Amino acid sequence: MPDTAFPGPLSIEQDTIESLLREQLRRHGPDVQWSTEAVAVRVGAQEAEVDLRGPDGQTRTVGCRWVVGCEGSRSLVRRSLGIPFEGEQRTNLQCLQLNAEPDWSHPYHPPVTRIFINHGVTLITDPVPGGAVRFYAFRPDPEPQLEEPPSPQEMETLVAAATGVPAVRLVPTEPRRANRARFHDRIAGRLRHDRALLAGDSAHLWAPIGGRGLNTGLLGAHNLGWKLAAVHRGWATDALLDTYDTEQRAAALEVMRAMRRNILELPPNRPTLAAIRLLLPHLLRSSRLARQGATLLSDFGRNHRRSALSSGKRGERGGLRAGDRLPDLAVTTDTGPGRLHDLLSYQRWSLLLVEADAEQPDHSAAATLRRLTDRYVMPVGHFRIHPDPHRHHTLPTGTLLLVRPDGHLGLRAGAGDRRLLKAYLDRWFVQRG
Ligand SMILES: Cc1cc2nc3c(=O)[nH]c(=O)nc-3n(C[C@H](O)[C@H](O)[C@H](O)COP(=O)(O)OP(=O)(O)OC[C@H]3O[C@@H](n4cnc5c(N)ncnc54)[C@H](O)[C@@H]3O)c2cc1C
């Protein structure tokens, strides 16, 4: 992706991501109590209580300031709070998965993801570490009661139908990874209720078309983490936490809309298949579409422009707006050249003063801004960015950019517009006592 250290998308198995996250948690977080089930949740305006059943079968009650329900689509927290899970089940769509070593004539090397579309079946093949392939088929659902995972023979038939390769033999990898799934498209009526929050599949759920479930859940948790920490520590006003609800619901609804338009991963009928066969070769040659596809997969196009947390001047046409994610541009600060993302931090906000004129830096402005943000408890990093007229991609000059811990722009104001900045800080940050 442009403006990042990462050249392209990576397809990583969910269990690999989960073990990486577990490792990080071990390093930075508190102990996780495994094999412990939440059996009841009571949430009040100031605190919450959860009844936990441990591996020994004993139940105990813990009191806490916050509860985050991230316990999947059947979320106890969501049900306990009576929050509706709005939406419906997808009918006539079944998804089958089997990881296997294939013996077939289709040249599946080099290992890349492939999509095969044929009448009534779409097949996605993903290479998995060790040389096997994850076969992933979407098809209509003639037997909605059937729950059993697919046998190798059933998947062989679907692979043959999708690829046109008649003789396919699949040898499942061990431990066996096979499942048959149906889907609901649903979103919780709200993601915050007093001291309780919902994240991941507890908050939103859809058919895994486009592979966005885990990604969207993780982005939501990333959005929630810094907001919850700031409100919990008394750095930010309580209203900041409500913006998790509005921003994440908007993001999830956008994914749901995009997923419904994604005809490439749904089993097509004959007219759709004919249209795909006609148009796809042209579309695949378009570098603009390839760029758009990569942006969509990466989620870098996501913005929070409509959020209550995004304020200020609109700026030039097509330029950076409040709510946008800041690109990782090359910048020059008082300490020399560097990358913009190296200035930002998840632990604090960042205030960038982008000078209007490299020849005439305004030294007093930086000191005034620091005095202003020092009135609030929230930690803020200050950086003066020197404009570079020779660079194509630059930050808008003569501006104040207040960047959220997650790298999205909260406020865009003119370099001298301290009133706008103060109004923003008064609304979201807590003043020192
Ligand atoms: C077939 C299929 C394919 C998919 N493919 C993709 C893909 O390619 N890309 C992608 O991004 N997403 C994909 N997804 C979606 C992705 O798997 C989910 O979005 C993701 O797992 C949600 O994570 P979560 O932590 O919110 O919930 P879960 O993964 O459901 O985790 C919830 C956890 O909470 C535990 N739990 C439940 N109740 C309690 C309780 N009362 N007390 C304590 N613990 C509890 C559960 O045991 C579980 O460990 C796919 C989903 C399916 C079904």
The ligand as a Gaussian input file, in Angstrom:
#p B3LYP/6-31G(d) Opt

LIG

0 1
 C      -16.722000     -19.834000       8.040000
 C      -16.184000     -18.495000       8.486000
 C      -15.162000     -17.873000       7.782000
 C      -14.650000     -16.616000       8.166000
 N      -13.638000     -16.020000       7.440000
 C      -13.168000     -14.810000       7.809000
 C      -12.115000     -14.172000       7.074000
 O      -11.622000     -14.673000       6.070000
 N      -11.681000     -12.938000       7.510000
 C      -12.197000     -12.329000       8.617000
 O      -11.746000     -11.219000       8.977000
 N      -13.188000     -12.925000       9.337000
 C      -13.688000     -14.140000       8.959000
 N      -14.687000     -14.728000       9.682000
 C      -15.256000     -14.002000      10.825000
 C      -14.418000     -14.177000      12.086000
 O      -14.185000     -15.558000      12.341000
 C      -15.150000     -13.552000      13.276000
 O      -15.547000     -12.245000      12.920000
 C      -14.261000     -13.499000      14.512000
 O      -13.929000     -14.784000      14.974000
 C      -14.983000     -12.763000      15.656000
 O      -14.138000     -12.722000      16.759000
 P      -14.735000     -12.448000      18.202000
 O      -13.546000     -12.524000      19.131000
 O      -15.583000     -11.251000      18.205000
 O      -15.719000     -13.668000      18.496000
 P      -15.374000     -15.286000      18.581000
 O      -14.280000     -15.590000      17.636000
 O      -16.694000     -15.904000      18.443000
 O      -14.802000     -15.413000      20.047000
 C      -15.649000     -15.319000      21.175000
 C      -15.011000     -16.078000      22.319000
 O      -15.786000     -15.852000      23.498000
 C      -15.996000     -17.098000      24.156000
 N      -17.276000     -17.027000      24.902000
 C      -18.536000     -17.093000      24.428000
 N      -19.434000     -16.951000      25.416000
 C      -18.723000     -16.791000      26.555000
 C      -19.086000     -16.605000      27.922000
 N      -20.366000     -16.546000      28.319000
 N      -18.092000     -16.485000      28.838000
 C      -16.787000     -16.517000      28.467000
 N      -16.395000     -16.695000      27.185000
 C      -17.350000     -16.824000      26.246000
 C      -16.034000     -18.138000      23.047000
 O      -15.700000     -19.412000      23.548000
 C      -14.958000     -17.584000      22.102000
 O      -13.679000     -18.047000      22.480000
 C      -15.199000     -15.980000       9.312000
 C      -16.243000     -16.616000      10.037000
 C      -16.724000     -17.856000       9.638000
 C      -17.842000     -18.504000      10.446000

